Amino acid sequence: MAVTKRIENKDKAEWISLASSAGKASKTAKRIAELASRPKRQMVAVNLDKIDMLAEDGSDIVVPGKVLGIGSISKKFRISAISYSSSAQEKLKRGGCEIVEIGQMLKKDKIKVIM
């Protein structure tokens, strides 16, 4: 599968395992693998204010790219992303959000992909 070849160059091993299991997984997992395998110049970047606007308390969020620290967090949720800016990581922890690995997130029944 082409997605597997492209994603093997990523830094995080969790995202590599996502791509290898995407053939058997749901459509959502396959779409996440495709988005995560994009070249770095085309990588998704999402600010905290957009995540806070779209997320609900207690929801499971996947960002197939980088989370940036512009904005603030008013809700508590679980989030998984390829990378985080230092300010975003600090604000998420301070806001009570849980940063989890992608493998744990795919075991959930309902996840929301934010791009």
Steps between C-alpha positions, in 0.01 A plus 500: 500500500639844403398657830727263693805590292447873534432498873807295597704820486299663782657559839236337716477121508132517598410654167699233315304227675182686407592480133582130516165423661303735273431224251284314751370801692206732454465770237592757766830326577582478131427871452718589801784293353467677163506845660793411727704375205502836324835672443604741774415805287142378463461391863185611680552769767215579740483772765362439848216749451364292207530178700323662797221625272440155339563271799254401768575419864625143531539445126785322321683721249755401233708759314692337212764772515633761744310675779596867534465710815290793378187533711391347829321189621175511698402131467657174613554231238747234384719592203748327273717674238823443311666791680428791732659842535642559846237764580217272382624213713523726806151645445347155449651368823404814691145474363460144629510328161657159461758443226483136389669281240323430172480127577284567804284742306417250224356260757228756576160465336453864411788732411489842340761593240579872492692653211 
